[in-house]
């Protein structure tokens, strides 16, 4: 007896096949409950004339009609809109058109009850899989499977609606945008802190030779002599991948062969800048640019602060962090107290500066002013007073550009020190006389008294270099006879302190020279750094 496949269309044709090729499975199942998606291949079972399900016939080759038996026709009657015609449609070896990866938003056949013996549909009931059609015509589940009990039609429509809602960005007034950006940065900073204090790898201990450099040894037991102006480059230190902000020699004479450099590439390095010009260690503790770093007075630790709000005190011999904390602002200036070496003051992109105690990891004092940024910090002789350089300036005067503070009481001693309309990116103290110098954006070095009322000298001014908005540093020689400053055009200028005349000009950088410092022991050595990312040692 031949089996018949019935359809809703009254004009549909019936296909016959020998009855011996069917194997009834026993009980009869209702075909109205058998709903399948258009993407699913129904080649696993056929409908017997008795109403039972039987395994389908396997087609060996499409070219040989004797070995290929007729495949099962797809039942499209449950969803008339899914097929162009409601007639019998036989599967092809290759699809005529590539079906879309995601089904259209309509009621799907995927939500119906599946037979218990059909493994793919049974798995699809517990885990809905998005089917992607390959050129061969066989469905291949993609990796991004979605779990849920809703059908793809309803889930797809809700997913599309959610995506449309996510694409709508609410309007934020301009006055609230900086606050939103600040909150985002603070949240990202908290996430970074939760992950740990280190932004990079844990630094290894610094390999420092116990013996003193042979070039420095002859000068340790003798008094410092007259400073000689260098002429040639001894070492050209390359290694930073960003602009170098500052350089500083180790303050301990026996370890003064080591040079510290900070960079915008989120690292600071320690170099052997006297003997070999090699990099001793690179420290990647910050997730943003390192704007300020200082040697501790003992010469065994380095305090660093960056744009990631982080503060770290690193022990060079062990490579561990003796102190790690976070500030409320990006840090641009750091100074140790000249007497109490466990206390330091930091400033940055904020209207206040803070004094930290390393022993307790807490803020012990706060210094507030109506400013936006602290450019530099300088302690005076005894440490009871210190100066801060800010970015506050007005049209006719630079009120609050340089402020004198009392360290103990956090009170302002004077804010009427510099009366010209230029900011001062760096400050330095003279080693022998009670005066200090301020680098100004007016392209000159100004000289001030280091005692109250901190008057500026009108007779002596050091001109000839360019600042042009860069944080150009300045320094005094150990004997106090020479002044050293960088320049925005890449030059390094040496001035006579007494006469304010230019003693020598060094041409060593192609971009802005932002840092220059004399060696504390060797009388004819200095270091410079530039915005192009290199450091040069002059001798």
N, C-alpha and C positions, 0 to 999 in steps of 0.2 A: 504494500500500500504506500502510495507516495505521500510525502509531507507537503503541506501548503503553508506559505507565509502570508498572513492576512494583513491588510492595511486598511486605513480608514477610507482611502480613496476607492470608490466603487469601480473605477476604470483600471485599477492596478492589475498587472498580469501576475500569474502564478507560475513559479518555477518548480519543476519536478526533479526528483533525484531518487535513485534506488534506495529502498527502505533498509537494505542491509548495511548501509553506511552510517546509520544512526544508532546510538546507544542510549536508551532512556535511563534516567537517573532515579526513577522511583516516583517520588511525590510530584504533584502538579503545583506549579507556582504561578501566581497571578502576574500577568504581564503588565497590568496597570501600575503595579508597585515597583516595576523594574525600570527606573529612570536613570539614564546615563548621560554624561556630558557629551557634547559634540566632539570634544577633543579625544575622547577615550575610544580605543579600538575594541569593537565587539566581536573579535574573532575567537573568543574563548569558548562560546557555547552557541547553540542554535535551538530553535523551538521545534519540538516534535509535533506531529499531527495529533498525538494523544494529549498534548498540553505540557509535556515534560521537557526539561532542558537536557541537551546532549552536547558532548564536546564537538568542536568544529573540525572541519577537514583541513589538513595541512597541504599547502600548495608547494610543490617542490620546485617547479620551473614554470615561468610564464610562457615560454616558447613551446613547450611540449604539452599538448592538450591531453595526452594519455596519462601523464603523471600528475597533472594539476587538477584538483577537484575544486568545485565552485566554493568561493569564500562566502562567509555569512553577510547578508545584507544588513545595513545599519537601519535601525528603527528610529525614524525621525518624527513619528506621529505624535510623540508626547510633547514636542516643541515645534509646531509648524513654522514658526518664524526663523528657525535656525537653518533651514534648508531652502534654496530657491524654489524648488517644486516639491510637492508632497508625495512624489512618486518614489519608486525604488531607486536607490543610488548605490552603485557598487564601488568599493574602495579601489583606488588606482595605485599602481606601483609608486608613482611620484605625484605629489599634489600639484594641482593646477596653479595655485597661488600660495604664497607664504602667509600663514595665519598670524595675526598679531600675538605678541607675547602675553598681553593681558586681555582677558575676555571683556566684551562690552558690558555696560551696566544694565543688566536685565535679569529677570528671574532665571536662575540656572537649574539645570538638571542634576547638579552636584549634590543637592540637598536631599535627594530621595534615599530610600532604604536600599542598600546594596546586598547582594547574596553573600552568605557567610563564607562560601568557598572561593569567592573572588578576592584574592589577596591584595591587588593594588587598590581596589575600592575600599576594602576594609581598612587598609592603612590610611587612605585618604579621609576616612571618617574621623580618625583621631588626629591627623596632621594634614592640613590642607596644603597641597603642593601646587605651585604655579608652573604650568607646563609650557615649555618653549619648544616650538616645532623646528626640526632640523630640515635641511634640504632633502634628505632621504625619505621624509614623510613619517618618521617614527617620533613619537613624543619623547622628550628628554626632560626630566624634572630639573629645574634650576636649583642653585644652592640656597637661595633666599626663600626658604619655606616659611609659611606663616601658620601659626597655630590658632585655632578658634573653631567654633561650631557654626558660625554664620557662613553662608554661601559666598562665592566669589562675587556675585552680582551685588549683593548688599554690602559685603565687605569692601569691594572695589569702589562703590559709590561713596561709602563713608570715608574711605581712605582718600579719595580724590577731594571730597569736601574738606577733610582735615588739612590736606596739602594746600588747598586754596586759602584756608584760614591762616595757615602758617606763613603764606607769602605776603599777607597784609601787614605792613610795617606801620605802626602808629606814628603820627607826627610828634616830634619832640621840639619844643621851643629852643631857640639858640642859647638862651641863658641857662637852660638845664642840661645842655649837651656836655659841657665840661664836667658837671657833677656825675653824669652817667659814665663818662669815660674814666673818671677817678674811681668810682665804685667798681667798675670792671677790673681795673688794674689791681685794686685792693683784694678783690676776690681771687684773681689769679695769683697774687702774692701769697694769699693764705693757702691756696692749693700747693704752691711750691714749698711753703713752710711745712705743710703736712707731709709732703714727700720726704723732707729732710733738709738739713741746712746746706748740703753740698749740691751745687748745680752740675758739677762734673765729677771726675774721678777723685778718690781720696789721694792727696799729694803724698809722695814718698818723702822720707827724711832727706834733708839737704846734706849732700856729701861735701863737707867743708874740710879742707886739710887743716890739721891742728897747728902746723907751723905757720909762721907769719910770712907774708910775701917777701921775697928777697929784695924787691924794689922799695918796700916800705920800711924794712928793718933798719936801715941806716938813719932814718928820720925820726924814729920813735924816742930816742934818748937825747935828741938835740932840740934846741928851740927852733920854732918855725922862723924861717928866713924870709927874705923878700920874695914876693910872688913874681914869677916870670910868665910872660904872655906866650902861650903855645902858638905854633905855626902850622904844624902838619897833623894829619889824622893818623892816630895809632891803630885804632880798631874801628871797623864799621859793623855794628851789631844789627843783624837782621833776624827776625823771628816772629815779630808781631804781625798780625793780619789786619790791623786797623791803626788809626792814629794813636801815637803815644802821647799821653797827657802830661806826664811828669817823670823826672828822674831824681834819685836821691842816693848819695853815698851813705854807707853804714857809718853811724856816728862814733863807733868805737875805733880807735886808731889802729889796733892790731887786726881788726876785721875790715878795714876800710878799702880792701881790694874788691869788696862786693858792692854791686850797684843794683838798686831797685828801680824798676820801670813799670808804670801802669799804662793800660791801653784801653781803647774803646772796643777791643775784640773780646771783652769779658774776662781777661786774664791779667795777671801781673807776674813778672819774671824777676829772677835774681841772677845776675851775671858776675863772672869773674872778669872784671873790666880792666885789670891791671896786668895780670900775668899772661892770660891766654885769649881773652875775649870770648869765652865760651859761656853758654847758658847753663847754670847750675841746676835750676829747677823752674818749672812753669806751674802756676797755681790757677786752677779753673774752679774757683769756689763760688763765683757769682753767675747769675743767669742774665745779667745785663752789663752794660759798660762799667768798668772800674774807673771812677773819676778821681778817687783820692786813696792814697796808701802811705803809711808812715812807718819808719823803723821805730822800734821801742828804744828808749835810752840805753838799755843793756845790750842792744845789738843782736839779740837772739830771737826776737819776735817781730812780726809785721802786722800792723793793724790796717785793715782795708775796708772800704765802703764804696758802694756803687749805686747805680740807678735802679737796682732791684730792691732797695730799702734795707739791704742786709749789711750787717757789721760782723767781721770775723777777726779774731786775733789768733794768728797761726804761729806755732812754735816750729822753728826751722829745723831743730835737731831731731824731733820726733815726728813732724808732719801732722800733728793733731791740732784741733781748734780748742784753745784754752778759753775762748769766749766767743759766743755766737748769739746774736740777737737781731731784732728788726726795729727799724726806726719808722716814724710816721711820714717820712719824706725821702726823696732821692738825695743822696749824700754827695756833696761836692767839695767839702773841706773837712779836714781832721787835724787835730793838734793834741799832743800829750801835754799834761801839766808839767812844767819844768822841775817841780819839787816832788809832788806826789805822782809817781809814774803809774799808779793804778787808776788814775782818773784821766779822761780825755774829753774834749769838747768837739762836737760835730755839728755841721750846718749844711744846708742844702736848699732845695726848692720848698721853702717854708718861711713863715714869718717869725720863727723862733729857732734858737739853738739849744742844744741839750748837752749837759755834762753827765757822763756815764761813769759808774764805778765798776771796774772789771771784777772785783771780788764778789760783789753781790748781783752783778748783771742787771742793775737797776739805774734809772735816771735819778740823779741826786739833785740837780738844779736845772732850771729852765730860764732862758733869756728871750724875752719877747720884744719885738719892735714892729712898727708899721712898715714892713718891707715885704718883698716877695721872694727874694733869694739871697742867700749868703754866698759870697764869692770866695772869701779867704778868711782865715783866723790866724792871729799872731799874738802870742803871749809876750808880755814885757818882762823885765829883768827878774823880779822876785816872784812872779806868778800870781801876785795879788790882783793884777789888772791884765786885761787883754783887749785887743782890738778886733773888730769885725768889719769887713768890707762888704757892702751890699750893692744891689742894683737900683736903689732909690735915687732918683734924680729928677729935677724939675727944669723949667725953661731957663731960669736965671741963676740958679744955684743948685748944688748937689747936697741939699740938706739930708742928713742921715746916711750919706755915702760911706763915711768912716765913723764908727761909733766906738767909744771907749766904755768898757764895762768893769764893774767891780765883781771879781769872781765869787766872793763869799756871799754877798748880799743880793746878787743878780740885778743891781741897780745900774742905771746909766750914769756914767761920769760926765760924758760930753758927747754931743752929736753934731757939734758945729766945728768940726775939724777941717774939713775940706770944703771950700766954698765955690768951687768951679763945677761946671755942668758936665762932668765926665765921671764915669764909673771907674773903679780901681780893681782890676781882676786879680792882682796879687800884691802881697806885702812881704817885706823882709826886714830883719833887724840888723843894725850894724854891730859887728862883733866887739868893738872897743869904745865907741862913743854912744852917748844916750840919744840916739836918733834912729829913725826907721824910714824906709823908702817905700813908696807906693807906685806901682805901675798904673798908668792912667790911659784911658782910651783917647786922650788928646795927643798921643804919640810922644810922650815924655815921661821921665821919672821925676816924681816930686819928693822932696826931702822934708821931714817933719821932726819936731822934737818929741822924744819918748817920755817926757814928763809933762804934767799938767801945766798950762792949758793946751799942749800939743800944737804948737804954732807951726805953720808951714813957712819954709824959707823962701823968700822972694828973690834972693840973689843967686841961688844955685838951682839949676834945672838941667837935666840930662836929656838932650834931644838928639834926633837923628835916626831913630828906628821907627817902625810902624807897628801898631797894635791891631787896628781895624776889626775890633770885635773879638779877636782870639784871646784866650786866657794865657797870655804870654807871661812867663815867669821871669824873675830877676833874682840876683844873688850877689853877695859881697865876698871878697876874698878873705881868707883867715886873718890876714894882717890888716884888713880894712882899707887898703890903698886903692883897690880896683873894684869897679862895679861891672856886673855881667848881666846882659839881657838878650833875649831872643828878639825876632822881628817877624812880621807877617810875610815879608818877602823872602824868607829863608836865611837871612843873614844872622850872625851872632856878633854883637857889638860889645867892646870893652871900653869903659870910661875910667878916667882918673877921678877918684873921689874928691880930691882937693880942688882941682881946677875945673871939673865938669867937662873937660875936653875929651875927645874921642882918641883912645890910645891905639886901637886896632879893630879891624873889621874882618871877620872870618866868613868865607863863603863856602858853606858845606851842605846846604839843603836846597831842594827845588821847591818845596812847599814851606808853609809857615813853621818857623822854629818856635815852639811853644814852651820849651824848658831848657834851662842852662844852669849849671852849678859847678863851683870850684871843688877840687879834691881837698879834704880837710887836712891831709898830711903832706902830700906831694906838692911842691910849690909851683909846678909847671904843668899841671894836668887839670882838665875840665871835661865835662860831659854835656852833650846837647841832644835833644830829641826833637822830632818834627811831626807834622801832621801826615806825612807820607808813611809813617810807621817804622822808621829806623832810628837808631841811636848811634852817635859817633863819639869816640874818645879822642880828645886832642892832647898832643904832647909837644 
